[in-house]
């Protein structure tokens, strides 16, 4: 009976480097993502730490740059708000301090403009629906993208009022 052959290098450090390089090819990864991948492949923690630190030293891993690029891309591409972006970065293992730094670069006025643009696009698809359903769909869409309830309601109210909908009794004015 033949024994199972091991793929790739047998030295744990060489294996860790090979795993990291393969994972970094094509898409940036966070240190946390790479650490998780190494753990799943049974790379000893001390070896993983040494390899990840070396990759950081030479600039192959840069969680701060990753967080900045992620925020820029996901906000402009998908319209995600701070809360959703921070949650995604936490899930990718980015340090909370780096997340805070990346969030500071997202201008609150830009975030509101993005929310307005999202509502404008969705507004067209809700025409013909009753007022309550429009309110729920528009505010729900913004909530799923991480916008605060106050901002979502204000932006939706203003968009519906601009269309001539009477929303006074349904949405509070001073919410944020």
Secondary structure as GFF3:
##gff-version 3
##sequence-region A 1 176
A	DSSP	alpha_helix	12	24	.	.	.	ID=ss1
A	DSSP	alpha_helix	31	40	.	.	.	ID=ss2
A	DSSP	alpha_helix	45	57	.	.	.	ID=ss3
A	DSSP	alpha_helix	63	78	.	.	.	ID=ss4
A	DSSP	alpha_helix	82	91	.	.	.	ID=ss5
A	DSSP	alpha_helix	96	104	.	.	.	ID=ss6
A	DSSP	alpha_helix	108	126	.	.	.	ID=ss7
A	DSSP	alpha_helix	131	144	.	.	.	ID=ss8
A	DSSP	alpha_helix	149	162	.	.	.	ID=ss9
###
